Amino acid sequence: MAVVFKKPSTLTDAPLHYCPGCTHGIIHRLVAEAIEELGIDGKTVGVASVGCSVMCYDYFKIGRASCRE
């Protein structure tokens, strides 16, 4: 059977903690797909703000930094 969809290699296997209906998980997948398609894995640094988006550190296999509001 042909593979129709696979998880981007830049995402970890950690289960998402976001609330039902929240779009953070979708955005994470789209960003991870873009990183993979552009071939910039290893050259990418993620910066997250405070709040639930800061948990993205558990989900991406990229360099990370945090910032304050």
Secondary structure, 3 states (H helix, E strand, C coil): CCCCCCCCCCECCCCCCCCCCCCHHHHHHHHHHHHHHHCCCCCCEEEECCCHHHHHHHCECCEEEECCC
